[in-house]
Amino acid sequence: MFEDLVFAFKMFQRNKTRTVLSLLGIIIGVASVIVIGTLGESAKTNVKKSFGSSNLSLIQVDAGFMRRSRENRIYLDEAFREKIFDSISGINKIWYKNNLSSVLANGPLSVSYQLSAVEYGYIEMCGLTTGSGETFNVSDDVEGSQTIVLGSDAALALFPDEDPVGRVLIAQAGSDLFGFRVIGVLSGDSLGFDSPKTSVYIPRGFYLKKIAPSPNASSAVVEARSPKNVVRISAELKKYALEKTGEEYALSVNSMQSMLERYDEVTGTMNMLLSGVAAISLLVGGIGIMNIMIVTVTERKREIGVRKAIGAAPYVIRLQFLTESAAITILGGITGAAAGIGVSAVAVAVLKWSFSVSWASCAAAFLFSAFVGVFFGYYPASKAAKLDPVTALSSE
């Protein structure tokens, strides 16, 4: 076996042009599969990094759509918060938020944004940080101070040439106008329920005292103690809504983890389809190798005849040519894997993603290339093994 492998590489060196042309299909196929798999894995890693570890423990709950009776409608009030916190284990805290449309103005500059009235600690819980200034403290929420935290886009639109922190802007909420002092500007580019670019926050205490005294929240964010609890808690929230109202959509329950799982499913399916298309080039390369091996058998009839004449069994001849066929595809697989990883590294660097090699794609592409070599090399190898030694020795 080892001697056959050494002899195969000597034959490759003797016919370099033919070997290179035979390798191209395998190299392109393996490289394509690895590039697709690695880019998909890198994109997935980048998305998870953008979500942030804290967001994976969050579940957003909204009062859903009631198709029938509204008598048992679920309101996001203090009674709901206490009920859920007491009846479902694994919950760290439940945060309430109220949303309202508003026009923000700084002199002649104005923009339309959705204000989010949030409780103390909500911004930090979402994994958001400030590039300048700070977020709300306990007294801001309890006393209902007229302070505001701007997303980076809103800050740039309203204060294009100056630091907004410490400045006062005007916000229209309903028919009323309020003045808010900017205490912080968010930074970063993370994915989640709240964006550091477009979110604008005011204390929920101010909202309840001055804008809308109703205790009902627009939405709630449930913080699980661990991401492992998210699926179970989401299921129990839906079960609670169904038992209480008889309506499947009485509560709308979403989580970053479920969104990430759906993303993984979609990208996984796309990667499989694209890898399947790329694998076609491996089959085409295999057909090319079979043709080359048939030519090789024809050219080496006398060699086969000599080996048979001195006692070589048919299976030995078959193994020799199978080894050559597998060796060329394995060589192509190694070269293609190196090329695929190299191309992926360049692409990921250009896209500024975290580089994550899809070792599963590498292994699958490499093993498939070896299988192609054995599968398409079997016919030429069998043809060589069946040659009559007298006929082989008499050939030109």
C-alpha positions as CSV (number, residue, x, y, z in Angstrom):
1,M,0.0,0.0,0.0
2,F,2.7,2.5,1.0
3,E,4.8,1.5,-2.1
4,D,1.8,2.1,-4.3
5,L,1.3,5.5,-2.7
6,V,5.0,6.5,-3.3
7,F,4.8,5.2,-6.9
8,A,1.6,7.2,-7.4
9,F,3.3,10.5,-6.4
10,K,6.2,9.6,-8.7
11,M,3.7,9.3,-11.6
12,F,2.2,12.6,-10.6
13,Q,5.7,14.3,-10.9
14,R,6.2,12.6,-14.3
15,N,2.9,14.0,-15.7
16,K,2.7,17.3,-13.9
17,T,0.4,19.1,-16.4
18,R,-2.0,16.2,-16.5
19,T,-2.0,16.0,-12.7
20,V,-2.7,19.7,-12.3
21,L,-5.5,19.7,-14.8
22,S,-7.0,16.6,-13.0
23,L,-6.7,18.4,-9.6
24,L,-8.5,21.6,-10.6
25,G,-12.0,20.3,-10.3
26,I,-11.3,18.8,-6.9
27,I,-9.5,21.9,-5.7
28,I,-12.3,24.2,-6.8
29,G,-15.0,22.0,-5.3
30,V,-13.4,21.5,-1.9
31,A,-12.4,25.2,-1.7
32,S,-16.0,26.3,-2.6
33,V,-17.5,24.1,0.1
34,I,-15.1,25.3,2.7
35,V,-15.5,29.0,1.8
36,I,-19.3,28.7,2.0
37,G,-19.2,26.8,5.3
38,T,-16.6,29.1,6.9
39,L,-18.3,32.3,5.8
40,G,-21.6,31.0,7.2
41,E,-19.9,30.0,10.5
42,S,-18.1,33.4,10.7
43,A,-21.4,35.2,10.0
44,K,-23.1,33.2,12.8
45,T,-20.3,34.0,15.2
46,N,-20.5,37.7,14.3
47,V,-24.3,37.8,14.8
48,K,-23.9,36.1,18.3
49,K,-21.2,38.6,19.2
50,S,-23.5,41.4,18.1
51,F,-26.4,40.1,20.2
52,G,-24.2,40.1,23.3
53,S,-24.3,37.5,26.1
54,S,-26.8,39.5,28.2
55,N,-29.4,39.7,25.3
56,L,-29.5,35.9,25.1
57,S,-31.1,35.8,28.5
58,L,-33.9,38.2,27.6
59,I,-37.5,37.5,26.6
60,Q,-39.8,40.3,25.3
61,V,-43.5,40.1,26.2
62,D,-46.2,42.2,24.6
63,A,-49.9,42.2,25.1
64,G,-51.0,40.2,22.1
65,F,-54.0,40.2,19.8
66,M,-57.4,39.0,21.2
67,R,-59.7,37.6,18.6
68,R,-62.6,36.9,20.9
69,S,-63.7,38.2,24.3
70,R,-61.5,40.9,25.9
71,E,-62.8,40.2,29.4
72,N,-59.8,38.2,30.3
73,R,-57.3,40.4,28.5
74,I,-53.8,40.4,30.1
75,Y,-52.6,43.7,31.2
76,L,-48.9,44.3,31.9
77,D,-49.3,45.8,35.4
78,E,-47.8,45.2,38.8
79,A,-50.2,42.3,39.4
80,F,-49.0,40.5,36.3
81,R,-45.4,41.1,37.2
82,E,-45.9,39.6,40.7
83,K,-47.9,36.7,39.3
84,I,-45.3,35.7,36.7
85,F,-42.3,36.2,39.0
86,D,-43.9,34.0,41.7
87,S,-45.3,31.3,39.4
88,I,-42.4,30.8,37.0
89,S,-38.9,29.8,38.3
90,G,-35.6,30.9,36.8
91,I,-36.6,34.6,36.4
92,N,-34.1,37.1,37.6
93,K,-36.2,40.3,37.1
94,I,-39.1,41.6,35.0
95,W,-38.7,45.1,33.5
96,Y,-41.5,47.3,32.2
97,K,-41.3,49.8,29.4
98,N,-43.8,52.2,27.8
99,N,-43.4,53.5,24.3
100,L,-44.7,56.7,22.7
101,S,-44.1,58.6,19.5
102,S,-42.4,61.9,19.9
103,V,-40.8,64.8,18.1
104,L,-37.5,65.9,19.6
105,A,-36.2,69.4,18.9
106,N,-33.0,71.4,19.5
107,G,-33.7,74.9,18.2
108,P,-34.3,74.6,14.4
109,L,-33.3,70.9,14.4
110,S,-36.0,68.3,15.0
111,V,-36.4,64.5,14.5
112,S,-39.2,62.0,15.1
113,Y,-38.4,59.2,17.4
114,Q,-40.1,56.7,19.7
115,L,-39.5,57.5,23.3
116,S,-39.0,54.5,25.6
117,A,-39.9,55.1,29.3
118,V,-37.9,52.6,31.2
119,E,-37.1,51.6,34.7
120,Y,-33.8,52.0,36.5
121,G,-31.3,49.5,35.3
122,Y,-33.1,48.6,32.1
123,I,-30.5,50.1,29.8
124,E,-27.6,48.2,31.5
125,M,-29.7,45.0,31.5
126,C,-29.9,45.3,27.7
127,G,-26.1,45.4,27.5
128,L,-26.1,49.0,26.3
129,T,-23.3,51.4,27.3
130,T,-22.8,55.2,27.0
131,G,-20.1,56.7,24.9
132,S,-20.4,59.9,26.9
133,G,-22.3,60.8,30.0
134,E,-24.3,58.3,32.1
135,T,-27.6,56.5,32.3
136,F,-30.4,57.0,34.8
137,N,-29.9,56.4,38.5
138,V,-32.5,55.3,41.1
139,S,-33.7,58.8,41.9
140,D,-34.3,59.6,38.3
141,D,-36.8,56.8,38.1
142,V,-38.4,57.2,41.5
143,E,-38.7,61.0,41.4
144,G,-39.5,61.1,37.7
145,S,-36.7,63.5,36.6
146,Q,-36.8,65.2,33.2
147,T,-33.7,63.5,31.9
148,I,-33.1,61.7,28.7
149,V,-30.5,59.3,27.2
150,L,-30.1,59.5,23.4
151,G,-29.1,56.9,20.9
152,S,-26.1,57.9,18.8
153,D,-28.2,58.6,15.7
154,A,-30.6,61.0,17.5
155,A,-27.6,62.7,19.2
156,L,-25.9,63.3,15.9
157,A,-29.1,64.6,14.3
158,L,-29.9,67.0,17.1
159,F,-26.4,68.0,18.1
160,P,-24.2,67.6,15.0
161,D,-21.5,70.0,16.2
162,E,-21.4,69.6,19.9
163,D,-21.6,67.2,22.8
164,P,-25.2,66.8,23.8
165,V,-24.5,65.9,27.4
166,G,-25.8,68.6,29.7
167,R,-27.9,70.3,27.0
168,V,-31.6,70.6,27.1
169,L,-34.0,69.5,24.2
170,I,-37.7,69.8,23.8
171,A,-39.9,66.7,23.3
172,Q,-43.5,66.6,22.2
173,A,-45.5,63.9,23.9
174,G,-49.1,63.9,22.8
175,S,-50.3,67.5,23.0
176,D,-47.7,68.5,25.7
177,L,-44.2,69.8,25.4
178,F,-41.5,68.8,27.9
179,G,-37.9,69.9,28.4
180,F,-35.4,67.1,29.0
181,R,-31.7,67.4,30.0
182,V,-29.5,65.0,28.1
183,I,-27.4,63.0,30.6
184,G,-25.9,60.4,28.2
185,V,-25.4,59.2,24.7
186,L,-25.3,55.5,23.8
187,S,-22.5,53.9,21.8
188,G,-21.8,50.7,20.1
189,D,-23.6,48.7,17.4
190,S,-25.1,45.6,19.1
191,L,-28.2,43.7,18.0
192,G,-31.1,43.2,20.4
193,F,-34.5,44.4,21.3
194,D,-33.1,47.9,21.8
195,S,-30.6,49.5,19.5
196,P,-27.8,51.9,20.7
197,K,-28.3,53.9,17.6
198,T,-32.0,54.5,17.4
199,S,-33.2,54.1,21.1
200,V,-34.2,57.2,23.1
201,Y,-34.9,56.7,26.8
202,I,-36.7,58.7,29.6
203,P,-37.4,57.5,33.2
204,R,-40.6,55.5,33.5
205,G,-41.3,57.4,36.7
206,F,-41.6,60.7,34.8
207,Y,-43.9,58.9,32.2
208,L,-46.2,57.7,34.9
209,K,-46.4,61.0,36.7
210,K,-46.5,63.5,33.9
211,I,-47.5,61.8,30.6
212,A,-49.8,58.8,31.3
213,P,-50.6,57.7,34.9
214,S,-51.9,54.3,33.8
215,P,-49.8,51.5,35.4
216,N,-50.0,49.3,32.3
217,A,-46.8,48.9,30.4
218,S,-46.5,48.7,26.6
219,S,-44.1,45.7,26.9
220,A,-42.2,43.7,29.4
221,V,-38.7,42.2,29.3
222,V,-38.2,39.1,31.3
223,E,-34.6,38.5,32.3
224,A,-33.8,34.8,32.8
225,R,-31.1,33.8,35.3
226,S,-29.5,31.8,32.5
227,P,-29.9,31.5,28.7
228,K,-30.6,27.8,29.4
229,N,-33.9,28.9,31.0
230,V,-35.2,31.0,28.1
231,V,-36.9,28.3,26.1
232,R,-38.7,26.9,29.2
233,I,-39.8,30.3,30.5
234,S,-41.1,31.3,27.1
235,A,-43.2,28.2,26.9
236,E,-44.6,28.7,30.4
237,L,-45.5,32.3,29.5
238,K,-47.4,31.2,26.5
239,K,-49.1,28.4,28.6
240,Y,-50.1,31.0,31.2
241,A,-51.7,33.3,28.5
242,L,-53.6,30.4,27.0
243,E,-54.9,29.1,30.3
244,K,-56.0,32.6,31.4
245,T,-57.6,33.9,28.2
246,G,-58.1,30.9,25.9
247,E,-56.3,32.9,23.3
248,E,-53.2,31.6,21.7
249,Y,-51.9,35.2,21.0
250,A,-53.0,36.8,24.3
251,L,-49.3,37.3,24.9
252,S,-46.6,37.8,22.2
253,V,-43.5,36.2,23.5
254,N,-40.1,36.6,21.7
255,S,-36.5,36.0,22.7
256,M,-33.1,36.7,21.2
257,Q,-32.3,33.1,21.5
258,S,-35.3,32.0,19.4
259,M,-34.4,34.7,16.8
260,L,-30.8,33.3,16.8
261,E,-32.1,29.7,16.4
262,R,-34.3,30.8,13.4
263,Y,-31.3,32.6,12.0
264,D,-29.2,29.4,12.4
265,E,-31.9,27.3,10.7
266,V,-32.1,29.6,7.7
267,T,-28.3,30.0,7.3
268,G,-27.8,26.3,7.8
269,T,-30.3,25.5,5.1
270,M,-28.7,28.0,2.7
271,N,-25.2,26.7,3.5
272,M,-26.4,23.1,2.7
273,L,-27.9,24.2,-0.6
274,L,-24.9,26.2,-1.7
275,S,-22.5,23.5,-0.5
276,G,-24.5,21.0,-2.6
277,V,-24.1,23.2,-5.7
278,A,-20.4,23.5,-5.0
279,A,-20.1,19.8,-4.5
280,I,-21.2,19.3,-8.1
281,S,-17.7,20.5,-9.2
282,L,-16.3,17.6,-7.1
283,L,-18.4,15.2,-9.1
284,V,-17.3,16.8,-12.4
285,G,-13.7,16.6,-11.2
286,G,-14.3,12.9,-10.3
287,I,-15.4,12.2,-13.9
288,G,-12.3,13.9,-15.1
289,I,-10.1,11.8,-12.9
290,M,-11.9,8.6,-14.2
291,N,-11.1,9.6,-17.7
292,I,-7.5,10.3,-16.9
293,M,-7.2,7.0,-15.1
294,I,-8.6,5.1,-18.1
295,V,-6.0,6.8,-20.3
296,T,-3.4,5.9,-17.7
297,V,-4.4,2.2,-17.7
298,T,-4.2,2.2,-21.5
299,E,-0.7,3.8,-21.5
300,R,0.6,1.4,-18.8
301,K,-0.7,-1.9,-20.3
302,R,2.8,-3.4,-20.6
303,E,3.6,-2.5,-17.0
304,I,0.4,-4.3,-15.9
305,G,1.2,-7.3,-18.1
306,V,4.7,-7.6,-16.5
307,R,3.4,-7.4,-13.0
308,K,0.8,-10.1,-13.8
309,A,3.3,-12.3,-15.5
310,I,5.5,-12.3,-12.4
311,G,2.5,-13.3,-10.2
312,A,0.7,-10.1,-9.2
313,A,-2.9,-10.9,-8.3
314,P,-5.8,-8.9,-9.8
315,Y,-6.6,-7.3,-6.4
316,V,-3.0,-6.0,-6.2
317,I,-3.3,-4.3,-9.6
318,R,-6.8,-3.0,-8.6
319,L,-5.4,-1.6,-5.3
320,Q,-2.5,0.1,-7.1
321,F,-4.7,2.1,-9.4
322,L,-7.3,2.8,-6.7
323,T,-4.4,4.2,-4.6
324,E,-3.4,6.4,-7.4
325,S,-6.9,7.7,-7.9
326,A,-7.5,8.3,-4.2
327,A,-4.1,9.9,-3.8
328,I,-4.8,12.5,-6.5
329,T,-8.2,13.4,-5.0
330,I,-6.7,13.6,-1.5
331,L,-4.0,15.9,-2.8
332,G,-6.7,18.0,-4.4
333,G,-8.6,17.9,-1.1
334,I,-5.6,19.2,0.9
335,T,-4.9,21.9,-1.6
336,G,-8.5,22.9,-1.9
337,A,-8.9,23.0,1.9
338,A,-5.8,25.3,2.2
339,A,-7.1,27.5,-0.6
340,G,-10.6,27.6,0.9
341,I,-9.4,28.6,4.3
342,G,-7.1,31.3,2.8
343,V,-9.9,32.8,0.7
344,S,-12.3,32.7,3.7
345,A,-9.7,34.5,5.9
346,V,-9.3,37.3,3.3
347,A,-13.1,37.6,2.9
348,V,-13.7,37.7,6.6
349,A,-11.0,40.3,7.1
350,V,-12.6,42.5,4.4
351,L,-16.0,42.1,6.1
352,K,-14.4,42.8,9.5
353,W,-16.0,39.7,11.0
354,S,-14.6,37.3,13.6
355,F,-12.9,34.4,11.7
356,S,-14.4,31.0,12.5
357,V,-13.3,28.0,10.5
358,S,-16.1,25.5,9.8
359,W,-14.1,22.3,10.6
360,A,-17.2,20.3,9.8
361,S,-17.2,21.6,6.2
362,C,-13.4,21.0,6.0
363,A,-13.8,17.4,7.1
364,A,-16.9,16.8,4.9
365,A,-15.2,18.2,1.8
366,F,-12.0,16.3,2.4
367,L,-13.8,13.0,3.0
368,F,-16.0,13.5,0.0
369,S,-13.0,14.2,-2.2
370,A,-11.4,10.9,-1.0
371,F,-14.7,9.1,-1.7
372,V,-14.8,10.6,-5.2
373,G,-11.3,9.3,-5.9
374,V,-12.2,5.7,-4.9
375,F,-15.7,5.8,-6.6
376,F,-14.5,7.1,-9.9
377,G,-11.2,5.3,-9.8
378,Y,-12.8,1.9,-9.3
379,Y,-13.8,1.3,-12.9
380,P,-10.4,2.0,-14.4
381,A,-8.7,0.0,-11.5
382,S,-11.0,-3.0,-12.3
383,K,-10.3,-2.7,-15.9
384,A,-6.6,-2.8,-15.2
385,A,-7.1,-5.8,-12.9
386,K,-9.0,-7.8,-15.6
387,L,-6.4,-7.3,-18.3
388,D,-5.0,-10.5,-19.8
389,P,-1.2,-10.5,-19.3
390,V,-0.5,-11.9,-22.8
391,T,-2.6,-9.2,-24.4
392,A,-1.1,-6.5,-22.2
393,L,2.5,-7.5,-23.0
394,S,1.8,-7.6,-26.7
395,S,0.4,-4.0,-26.7
396,E,2.5,-1.2,-28.1
